[in-house]
Structure formats: C-alpha cells, structure tokens
Amino acid sequence: MLLPPLLTCEAVLTEACFLVRNLAGGPAGVMELLGRQVVRLDFDLSGNVDQLGTLLRRYATMPMSLADACLVRMAERQSGSRILTIDQDFRLYRIHGRNIIPLLMPPAG
C-alpha cells in the first residue's frame, strides 16, 4: 500500500502534466495531487547538478530524461525507497552505479 506523501521532483511533475495534457482535467489534476499533499516536492536539482550530469552521461544511449535522472538520484539519497513508474527503462538504471532500484510498476506486457 502507498501512503502519502509520495516524494517527487519538478521534472517529474512537468513530464506528468505533459503526458496527461489531452485528458480532461489532466494537468490540473496533477497539480491537485501536489496541493493536497498526496505528492510532495523533495529534491533540489541545483544541489545535485554534478550527480545528475554523471547519470545523464552514463545512460545517454537509452536515453535517460532529466526526470528519470532525478528519480534515480532521489533513490540514491533515500535508503529503502522505491520508484513508482510505468517507464521500463528503470529496470536498467542502477543506483550507486550497480544496485538494482526497487520499483513499483505494472507488469511488462
């Protein structure tokens, strides 16, 4: 079971709003989750520039988005965390260079 707040970053909110832009109430619904504190911003991009650059270079052939890199970095910083995603690339990303990231995602298919 997931209990709020779910931690995220601005880049993920930007992607989420883009993905639901054609759904009635889509982007506003994303912002409502933030306003109700179901999701909470918990990442300082400017404080993680070097680490994000390293991740983006490491996974440049995938390609890794900035939102993906932020989530991987957040997982590195939050021991015991899991990433909730529908992006299959997260099966390939690693934290601390070699550790599998615990994921919550629908089965591939």
DSSP file (Angstrom, degrees, kcal/mol; ACC not computed):
  #  RESIDUE AA STRUCTURE BP1 BP2  ACC     N-H-->O    O-->H-N    N-H-->O    O-->H-N    TCO  KAPPA ALPHA  PHI   PSI    X-CA   Y-CA   Z-CA
    1    1 A M              0   0    0      0, 0.0     2,-0.5     0, 0.0     0, 0.0   0.000 360.0 360.0 360.0 140.8    0.0    0.0    0.0
    2    2 A L        -     0   0    0      4,-0.0     4,-0.1     0, 0.0     0, 0.0  -0.843 360.0-164.9 -97.9 130.2    1.2    3.5   -0.8
    3    3 A L        -     0   0    0     -2,-0.5    35,-0.0     2,-0.1     0, 0.0  -0.950  31.0 -79.5-115.0 134.2    0.8    6.1    1.9
    4    4 A P  S    S+     0   0    0      0, 0.0    34,-0.1     0, 0.0    35,-0.1  -0.356  96.0  59.6 -71.2 156.8    1.1    9.8    1.1
    5    5 A P        -     0   0    0      0, 0.0     2,-0.5     0, 0.0    34,-0.3   0.476  63.0-166.8 -86.5 146.6    3.1   11.9    0.7
    6    6 A L  E     -a   39   0A   0     32,-2.9    34,-2.8    -2,-0.1     2,-0.3  -0.831  24.1-127.2 -89.9 131.8    4.8   10.4   -2.3
    7    7 A L  E     +a   40   0A   0     -2,-0.5     2,-0.2    32,-0.2    34,-0.2  -0.609  42.9 146.8 -86.3 139.7    8.1   12.2   -2.9
    8    8 A T  E     -a   41   0A   0     32,-2.3    34,-2.7    -2,-0.3     2,-0.3  -0.798  34.4-119.2-150.8-169.3    8.9   13.6   -6.3
    9    9 A C     >  -     0   0    0     -2,-0.2     4,-1.9    32,-0.2     3,-0.4  -0.893  33.2-101.1-139.5 167.9   10.6   16.5   -8.1
   10   10 A E  H  > S+     0   0    0     -2,-0.3     4,-2.5    33,-0.3     5,-0.2   0.867 117.8  58.4 -60.0 -38.3    9.6   19.3  -10.5
   11   11 A A  H  > S+     0   0    0      1,-0.2     4,-2.1     2,-0.2    56,-0.2   0.883 106.4  48.3 -62.2 -37.8   10.9   17.4  -13.6
   12   12 A V  H  > S+     0   0    0     -3,-0.4     4,-2.8     2,-0.2    -1,-0.2   0.907 110.3  51.1 -68.8 -41.4    8.5   14.5  -12.9
   13   13 A L  H  X S+     0   0    0     -4,-1.9     4,-2.6     2,-0.2    -2,-0.2   0.896 109.1  52.1 -61.6 -38.5    5.6   16.9  -12.4
   14   14 A T  H  X S+     0   0    0     -4,-2.5     4,-2.0     2,-0.2    -2,-0.2   0.938 112.2  44.9 -61.6 -47.5    6.5   18.5  -15.7
   15   15 A E  H  X S+     0   0    0     -4,-2.1     4,-2.7     2,-0.2    -2,-0.2   0.909 112.5  51.8 -63.3 -41.8    6.5   15.2  -17.5
   16   16 A A  H  X S+     0   0    0     -4,-2.8     4,-1.7     1,-0.2    -2,-0.2   0.927 109.7  48.7 -61.8 -45.1    3.3   14.1  -15.8
   17   17 A C  H  < S+     0   0    0     -4,-2.6    -1,-0.2     1,-0.2    -2,-0.2   0.893 112.6  49.3 -62.2 -38.9    1.5   17.3  -16.9
   18   18 A F  H >< S+     0   0    0     -4,-2.0     3,-1.2     1,-0.2     4,-0.2   0.922 109.3  51.5 -64.6 -44.5    2.7   16.8  -20.4
   19   19 A L  H 3< S+     0   0    0     -4,-2.7     3,-0.3     1,-0.3    -1,-0.2   0.812 117.7  37.5 -65.6 -30.2    1.6   13.1  -20.6
   20   20 A V  T >< S+     0   0    0     -4,-1.7     3,-1.8    -5,-0.2     6,-0.3   0.212  81.3 114.5-105.2  15.3   -1.9   13.9  -19.4
   21   21 A R  T <  S+     0   0    0     -3,-1.2    -1,-0.2     1,-0.3    -2,-0.1   0.767  77.8  48.0 -59.7 -28.1   -2.3   17.2  -21.3
   22   22 A N  T 3  S+     0   0    0     -3,-0.3     2,-0.4    -4,-0.2    -1,-0.3   0.403  92.9  93.8 -95.7   2.9   -5.0   15.9  -23.6
   23   23 A L  S X  S-     0   0    0     -3,-1.8     3,-2.5     1,-0.1     2,-0.2  -0.752  91.3 -97.9 -94.0 141.7   -7.1   14.4  -20.8
   24   24 A A  T 3  S-     0   0    0     -2,-0.4    -2,-0.1     1,-0.3    -1,-0.1  -0.385 110.0  -0.7 -57.5 123.5   -9.9   16.4  -19.2
   25   25 A G  T 3> S+     0   0    0     -2,-0.2     4,-2.6    -4,-0.1    -1,-0.3   0.587  95.7 139.5  73.1  10.1   -8.5   18.0  -16.1
   26   26 A G  H <> S+     0   0    0     -3,-2.5     4,-1.8    -6,-0.3     3,-0.3   0.957  70.1  30.0 -55.1 -72.2   -5.2   16.3  -16.7
   27   27 A P  H  > S+     0   0    0      0, 0.0     4,-2.1     0, 0.0    -1,-0.2   0.883 121.6  53.1 -59.8 -38.1   -2.5   18.9  -15.7
   28   28 A A  H  > S+     0   0    0      1,-0.2     4,-2.0     2,-0.2    -2,-0.2   0.877 106.7  53.9 -63.7 -35.4   -4.8   20.5  -13.1
   29   29 A G  H  X S+     0   0    0     -4,-2.6     4,-1.8    -3,-0.3    -1,-0.2   0.880 106.1  51.8 -65.0 -38.3   -5.3   17.0  -11.6
   30   30 A V  H  X S+     0   0    0     -4,-1.8     4,-1.3     1,-0.2    -2,-0.2   0.937 111.5  46.9 -61.5 -45.9   -1.6   16.6  -11.3
   31   31 A M  H  X S+     0   0    0     -4,-2.1     4,-2.7     1,-0.2    -2,-0.2   0.826 106.3  59.1 -67.1 -30.7   -1.3   19.9   -9.5
   32   32 A E  H  X S+     0   0    0     -4,-2.0     4,-2.7     2,-0.2     6,-0.2   0.898 101.4  54.7 -64.1 -39.6   -4.2   19.0   -7.3
   33   33 A L  H  <>S+     0   0    0     -4,-1.8     5,-2.4     1,-0.2     6,-1.4   0.890 110.8  46.3 -58.9 -38.8   -2.3   16.0   -6.0
   34   34 A L  H ><5S+     0   0    0     -4,-1.3     3,-1.2     3,-0.2    -2,-0.2   0.926 112.1  49.9 -68.2 -45.6    0.5   18.4   -5.1
   35   35 A G  H 3<5S+     0   0    0     -4,-2.7    -2,-0.2     1,-0.3    -1,-0.2   0.848 111.7  47.8 -62.9 -35.3   -1.9   20.8   -3.5
   36   36 A R  T 3<5S-     0   0    0     -4,-2.7    -1,-0.3    -5,-0.2    -2,-0.2   0.445 113.8-120.6 -84.3   0.2   -3.5   18.0   -1.4
   37   37 A Q  T < 5S+     0   0    0     -3,-1.2    -3,-0.2     2,-0.3    -2,-0.1   0.747  76.3 129.7  64.1  27.2    0.0   16.8   -0.4
   38   38 A V  S   <S+     0   0    0     -5,-2.4   -32,-2.9    -6,-0.2     2,-0.4   0.875  83.7  28.6 -69.8 -39.1   -0.5   13.4   -2.0
   39   39 A V  E    S-a    6   0A   0     -6,-1.4     2,-0.4   -34,-0.3    -2,-0.3  -0.928  80.6-163.1-116.5 148.5    2.8   14.1   -3.7
   40   40 A R  E     -a    7   0A   0    -34,-2.8   -32,-2.3    -2,-0.4     2,-0.3  -0.996  23.1-119.4-134.3 134.9    5.4   16.4   -2.2
   41   41 A L  E     +a    8   0A   0     -2,-0.4   -32,-0.2   -34,-0.2   -34,-0.1  -0.571  41.0 160.4 -70.7 128.4    8.4   18.0   -3.8
   42   42 A D        +     0   0    0    -34,-2.7     2,-0.3    -2,-0.3   -33,-0.1  -0.211  37.8  88.0-147.9  48.5   11.6   16.7   -2.1
   43   43 A F        -     0   0    0    -35,-0.0     2,-0.7     0, 0.0   -33,-0.3  -0.973  53.0-152.4-153.8 134.6   14.5   17.4   -4.4
   44   44 A D    >   -     0   0    0     -2,-0.3     3,-0.7     1,-0.2     4,-0.3  -0.885  10.7-172.2-107.7  99.8   16.9   20.2   -5.0
   45   45 A L  G >  S+     0   0    0     -2,-0.7     3,-1.9     1,-0.2     7,-0.2   0.904  84.2  56.1 -58.4 -43.9   18.1   20.0   -8.6
   46   46 A S  G >  S+     0   0    0      1,-0.3     3,-0.6     2,-0.2    -1,-0.2   0.784 104.7  53.5 -64.1 -26.2   20.7   22.7   -8.2
   47   47 A G  G <  S+     0   0    0     -3,-0.7    -1,-0.3     1,-0.2    -2,-0.2   0.468 113.4  43.2 -84.0  -1.8   22.3   20.8   -5.3
   48   48 A N  G <> S+     0   0    0     -3,-1.9     4,-2.6    -4,-0.3     5,-0.2   0.101  72.4 120.4-129.5  21.0   22.6   17.6   -7.5
   49   49 A V  H <> S+     0   0    0     -3,-0.6     4,-2.5     1,-0.2     5,-0.2   0.908  77.3  47.7 -57.5 -47.6   23.9   19.0  -10.8
   50   50 A D  H  > S+     0   0    0      1,-0.2     4,-2.0     2,-0.2    -1,-0.2   0.927 114.4  45.8 -62.7 -45.2   27.1   17.0  -10.9
   51   51 A Q  H  > S+     0   0    0      2,-0.2     4,-2.2     1,-0.2    -1,-0.2   0.884 112.9  50.6 -66.5 -38.3   25.4   13.7  -10.0
   52   52 A L  H  X S+     0   0    0     -4,-2.6     4,-2.8     2,-0.2    -1,-0.2   0.908 108.9  51.8 -65.8 -41.0   22.7   14.3  -12.5
   53   53 A G  H  X S+     0   0    0     -4,-2.5     4,-2.1    -5,-0.2    -2,-0.2   0.902 108.8  51.1 -60.3 -41.4   25.2   15.0  -15.2
   54   54 A T  H  X S+     0   0    0     -4,-2.0     4,-2.5     2,-0.2    -2,-0.2   0.929 112.1  46.4 -61.7 -45.9   27.0   11.8  -14.4
   55   55 A L  H  X S+     0   0    0     -4,-2.2     4,-2.2     1,-0.2    -2,-0.2   0.923 111.2  51.3 -63.5 -44.3   23.8    9.8  -14.6
   56   56 A L  H  < S+     0   0    0     -4,-2.8     8,-0.3     1,-0.2    -1,-0.2   0.862 113.3  45.7 -64.1 -35.2   22.7   11.5  -17.9
   57   57 A R  H >< S+     0   0    0     -4,-2.1     3,-1.3    -5,-0.2    -1,-0.2   0.915 111.2  52.6 -70.6 -43.1   26.2   10.7  -19.4
   58   58 A R  H 3< S+     0   0    0     -4,-2.5     3,-0.3     1,-0.3    -2,-0.2   0.877 120.6  32.5 -60.6 -38.7   26.1    7.1  -18.2
   59   59 A Y  T ><>S+     0   0    0     -4,-2.2     3,-1.9     1,-0.2     5,-0.5   0.036  79.5 123.2-108.6  25.8   22.7    6.4  -19.7
   60   60 A A  T < 5S+     0   0    0     -3,-1.3    -1,-0.2     1,-0.3    -2,-0.1   0.755  71.7  56.6 -60.8 -26.4   22.9    8.7  -22.8
   61   61 A T  T 3 5S+     0   0    0     -3,-0.3    -1,-0.3    -4,-0.2    -2,-0.1   0.477 109.3  44.8 -84.7  -0.7   22.3    5.8  -25.2
   62   62 A M  T < 5S-     0   0    0     -3,-1.9    -1,-0.2     2,-0.0    -2,-0.2   0.942 113.7-118.1 -84.2 -46.9   18.9    4.9  -23.5
   63   63 A P  T   5 -     0   0    0      0, 0.0     2,-0.5     0, 0.0    -3,-0.2   0.730  32.5-159.2 -87.3 155.8   18.0    7.9  -23.4
   64   64 A M      < -     0   0    0     -5,-0.5     2,-0.1    -8,-0.3    -5,-0.0  -0.851  12.9-140.9 -97.1 130.3   17.5    9.0  -19.8
   65   65 A S     >  -     0   0    0     -2,-0.5     4,-2.5     1,-0.1     5,-0.2  -0.420  25.4-110.0 -82.6 165.8   15.3   12.0  -19.2
   66   66 A L  H  > S+     0   0    0      1,-0.2     4,-2.6     2,-0.2     5,-0.2   0.897 121.9  54.5 -60.7 -39.7   16.1   14.6  -16.6
   67   67 A A  H  > S+     0   0    0    -56,-0.2     4,-2.2     2,-0.2    -1,-0.2   0.916 108.1  49.1 -61.0 -42.8   13.1   13.4  -14.7
   68   68 A D  H  > S+     0   0    0      2,-0.2     4,-2.5     1,-0.2    -2,-0.2   0.940 111.1  49.5 -60.0 -47.5   14.5    9.8  -14.8
   69   69 A A  H  X S+     0   0    0     -4,-2.5     4,-2.6     1,-0.2    -2,-0.2   0.899 109.4  52.1 -60.7 -41.3   17.9   11.1  -13.5
   70   70 A C  H  X S+     0   0    0     -4,-2.6     4,-2.7     2,-0.2    -1,-0.2   0.916 110.2  48.1 -61.7 -42.6   16.2   13.0  -10.7
   71   71 A L  H  X S+     0   0    0     -4,-2.2     4,-2.4     2,-0.2    -2,-0.2   0.904 111.3  49.7 -66.4 -40.4   14.3    9.9   -9.6
   72   72 A V  H  X S+     0   0    0     -4,-2.5     4,-1.9     2,-0.2    -2,-0.2   0.936 112.9  47.6 -62.0 -44.5   17.4    7.7   -9.7
   73   73 A R  H  X S+     0   0    0     -4,-2.6     4,-1.7     1,-0.2    -2,-0.2   0.898 110.2  52.0 -63.3 -40.5   19.3   10.4   -7.7
   74   74 A M  H  X S+     0   0    0     -4,-2.7     4,-2.0     1,-0.2    -1,-0.2   0.911 108.6  51.3 -61.5 -41.1   16.4   10.6   -5.2
   75   75 A A  H  < S+     0   0    0     -4,-2.4     6,-0.3     1,-0.2    -1,-0.2   0.850 107.5  53.4 -64.7 -34.0   16.5    6.8   -4.8
   76   76 A E  H  < S+     0   0    0     -4,-1.9    -1,-0.2     1,-0.2    -2,-0.2   0.874 113.9  42.1 -65.8 -35.8   20.3    7.0   -4.1
   77   77 A R  H  < S+     0   0    0     -4,-1.7     2,-0.8     1,-0.2    -2,-0.2   0.755 108.3  61.8 -83.9 -26.1   19.7    9.6   -1.4
   78   78 A Q  S >< S-     0   0    0     -4,-2.0     3,-1.9    -5,-0.2    -1,-0.2  -0.800  81.2-146.3-107.2  91.2   16.6    7.9    0.2
   79   79 A S  T 3  S+     0   0    0     -2,-0.8    -3,-0.1     1,-0.3    -2,-0.1  -0.279  82.6  17.0 -56.5 135.5   17.7    4.5    1.5
   80   80 A G  T 3  S+     0   0    0      1,-0.2    -1,-0.3    -5,-0.1     2,-0.1   0.519  93.9 139.3  81.0   5.5   14.9    1.9    1.3
   81   81 A S    <   -     0   0    0     -3,-1.9     2,-0.3    -6,-0.3    -1,-0.2  -0.361  38.8-150.3 -80.4 163.1   12.9    3.9   -1.2
   82   82 A R        -     0   0    0     19,-0.1     2,-0.5    -2,-0.1    21,-0.2  -0.960  12.2-129.4-128.9 149.3   11.0    2.5   -4.2
   83   83 A I  E     -b  103   0B   0     19,-2.4    21,-2.9    -2,-0.3     2,-0.6  -0.882  11.5-149.7-102.7 128.1   10.3    4.3   -7.5
   84   84 A L  E     +b  104   0B   0     -2,-0.5     2,-0.3    19,-0.2    21,-0.2  -0.868  41.9 137.8 -94.1 117.1    6.7    4.2   -8.8
   85   85 A T        -     0   0    0     19,-2.1    -2,-0.0    -2,-0.6    18,-0.0  -0.981  56.2-151.1-155.9 160.9    6.8    4.3  -12.6
   86   86 A I  S    S+     0   0    0     -2,-0.3     2,-0.7    19,-0.2    19,-0.1   0.302  70.6 110.3-111.2   1.2    5.5    2.9  -15.9
   87   87 A D    >   -     0   0    0      1,-0.2     3,-1.6     2,-0.0     4,-0.2  -0.694  56.5-158.3 -83.8 112.1    8.9    3.6  -17.6
   88   88 A Q  G >  S+     0   0    0     -2,-0.7     3,-2.0     1,-0.3     4,-0.3   0.699  83.2  78.2 -64.7 -20.2   10.5    0.2  -18.4
   89   89 A D  G >> S+     0   0    0      1,-0.3     3,-2.0     2,-0.2     4,-1.4   0.771  77.7  73.5 -60.6 -24.0   14.0    1.9  -18.6
   90   90 A F  G <4 S+     0   0    0     -3,-1.6    11,-0.4     1,-0.3    -1,-0.3   0.705  83.5  67.2 -65.5 -17.0   14.0    1.9  -14.8
   91   91 A R  G <4 S+     0   0    0     -3,-2.0    -1,-0.3     1,-0.2    -2,-0.2   0.734 107.7  40.3 -69.3 -21.3   14.6   -1.9  -14.9
   92   92 A L  T <4 S+     0   0    0     -3,-2.0    -2,-0.2    -4,-0.3    -1,-0.2   0.710  95.3  93.2 -99.7 -26.1   18.0   -1.0  -16.4
   93   93 A Y     <  -     0   0    0     -4,-1.4     8,-0.7     8,-0.1     2,-0.3  -0.311  59.7-155.8 -68.9 154.2   19.0    2.0  -14.3
   94   94 A R  E     -C  100   0C   0      6,-0.2     3,-0.5     3,-0.0     2,-0.4  -0.962  10.9-132.7-131.3 148.5   21.1    1.5  -11.2
   95   95 A I  E >> S+C   99   0C   0      4,-2.8     4,-2.4    -2,-0.3     3,-1.2  -0.797  93.4   9.0 -97.8 146.7   21.7    3.4   -8.0
   96   96 A H  T 34 S-     0   0    0     -2,-0.4    -1,-0.2     1,-0.3   -23,-0.0   0.799 129.8 -71.1  53.4  30.5   25.2    3.9   -6.8
   97   97 A G  T 34 S+     0   0    0     -3,-0.5    -1,-0.3     1,-0.2    -2,-0.1   0.069 128.9  30.2  85.0 -25.6   26.4    2.5  -10.2
   98   98 A R  T <4 S+     0   0    0     -3,-1.2     2,-0.4     2,-0.1    -2,-0.2   0.527  85.2 103.3-144.2 -10.6   25.4   -1.1   -9.7
   99   99 A N  E  <  -C   95   0C   0     -4,-2.4    -4,-2.8     1,-0.1    -2,-0.1  -0.676  68.4-117.9 -91.8 133.8   22.4   -1.7   -7.4
  100  100 A I  E     -C   94   0C   0     -2,-0.4    -6,-0.2    -6,-0.2    -9,-0.1  -0.388  29.6-123.0 -63.4 139.6   19.0   -2.5   -8.8
  101  101 A I        -     0   0    0     -8,-0.7     2,-0.2   -11,-0.4   -19,-0.1  -0.754  21.3-120.5 -88.3 125.2   16.4    0.1   -8.0
  102  102 A P        -     0   0    0      0, 0.0   -19,-2.4     0, 0.0     2,-0.3  -0.491  42.2-166.4 -62.9 128.7   13.4   -1.2   -6.1
  103  103 A L  E     -b   83   0B   0    -21,-0.2     2,-0.5    -2,-0.2   -19,-0.2  -0.866  31.0-157.2-123.3 151.5   10.4   -0.5   -8.3
  104  104 A L  E     +b   84   0B   0    -21,-2.9   -19,-2.1    -2,-0.3   -22,-0.0  -0.970  44.9 136.3-118.8 110.8    6.6   -0.4   -8.2
  105  105 A M        -     0   0    0     -2,-0.5   -19,-0.2   -21,-0.2     3,-0.1  -0.994  57.4 -95.0-153.0 153.9    5.4   -0.8  -11.8
  106  106 A P        -     0   0    0      0, 0.0     3,-0.1     0, 0.0   -21,-0.0  -0.342  59.3 -87.0 -65.1 154.1    2.7   -2.7  -13.7
  107  107 A P        -     0   0    0      0, 0.0     2,-0.1     0, 0.0     0, 0.0  -0.297  48.1-102.6 -62.4 146.4    3.9   -5.9  -15.2
  108  108 A A              0   0    0      1,-0.2    -3,-0.0    -3,-0.1     0, 0.0  -0.379 360.0 360.0 -65.4 144.9    5.5   -5.7  -18.7
  109  109 A G              0   0    0     -3,-0.1    -1,-0.2    -2,-0.1     0, 0.0   0.390 360.0 360.0 165.5 360.0    3.2   -6.8  -21.4
